[in-house]
Amino acid sequence: MTAERSAGLDYPAVFPHLGGLDLPKMTKTDEVDWSNVDAVFCCLPHGTTQEIISGLPGEMPVVDLSADFRLRDVNVYEEWYGAPHTAPKLQKKAVYGLTEINRDNIQGARLVANPGCYPTSIQLPLVPLLEGGLISPEDIIIDAKSGVSGAGRGNKQAFLYTEVAEGLHSYGVTRHRHMPEIEQGLSDAIDAEVRVSFTPHLMPMSRGMQSTMYVKLSGSIKVEDLRESLKLRFEHERFVRVRAVHVCK
């Protein structure tokens, strides 16, 4: 268990709700004995993970929860994250880790790029529907809402209680960093470029997410057909539930 500011502390000192678990003290990354490590889960801010993973020994398996290896094109990464990608060779080895969509490629991968929160909630339903030709790739509108914990633990005015409570506001309009990740995944689904209208909103709650997507149905496809398609696709997936459709008449 590594940390920088909290190095040397017991884990429950930082996360009290995990106090009942037998966890080691946190240590600085550069003090880790990697010979005793089988795999690494990296949960650092974007821009820092590239250096850390590049310095790990051999072919140690890594799951990276930052955004550093999600975008295949390092030029797109630089455009949206404001800095050059410092590990382009490692990027070529990265596999996008949305398990329900990319399971076969994830198995045996050395570096798995864990998907972003909004892209996960959006790609899980839209990728199968696009692959099946049930919806049009044109004019997809995504209205997404997230709790405050997704912004991290930094002390920022916009996330103070009095700024967030009893309100709702959009942010990152047309420039949210998850936009290219979403469009990359949807484009892969049909092997053609897909553009979306994506607007995220901050909700006054600790955690949770809801993404509402507006799509055009193909031909004679009905709403019930979409649900049945998703039900079949995910019926054996442990972490996905397909709910009943409630249509107002």
Salt bridges, closest charged atoms under 4 A:
ASP10 OD1 - LYS25 NZ 3.05
GLU59 OE2 - LYS93 NZ 3.83
GLU131 OE1 - ARG233 NH1 2.99
ASP139 OD2 - LYS216 NZ 2.65
ASP143 OD1 - LYS145 NZ 3.01
ASP143 OD1 - HIS201 ND1 3.18
GLU181 OE1 - ARG70 NH1 3.45
GLU183 OE1 - ARG195 NH1 2.60
ASP188 OD2 - ARG72 NH1 2.88
GLU193 OE2 - ARG195 NH2 2.89
GLU228 OE2 - ARG227 NH1 3.29
GLU235 OE2 - HIS236 NE2 3.76
GLU237 OE1 - ARG103 NH2 2.89
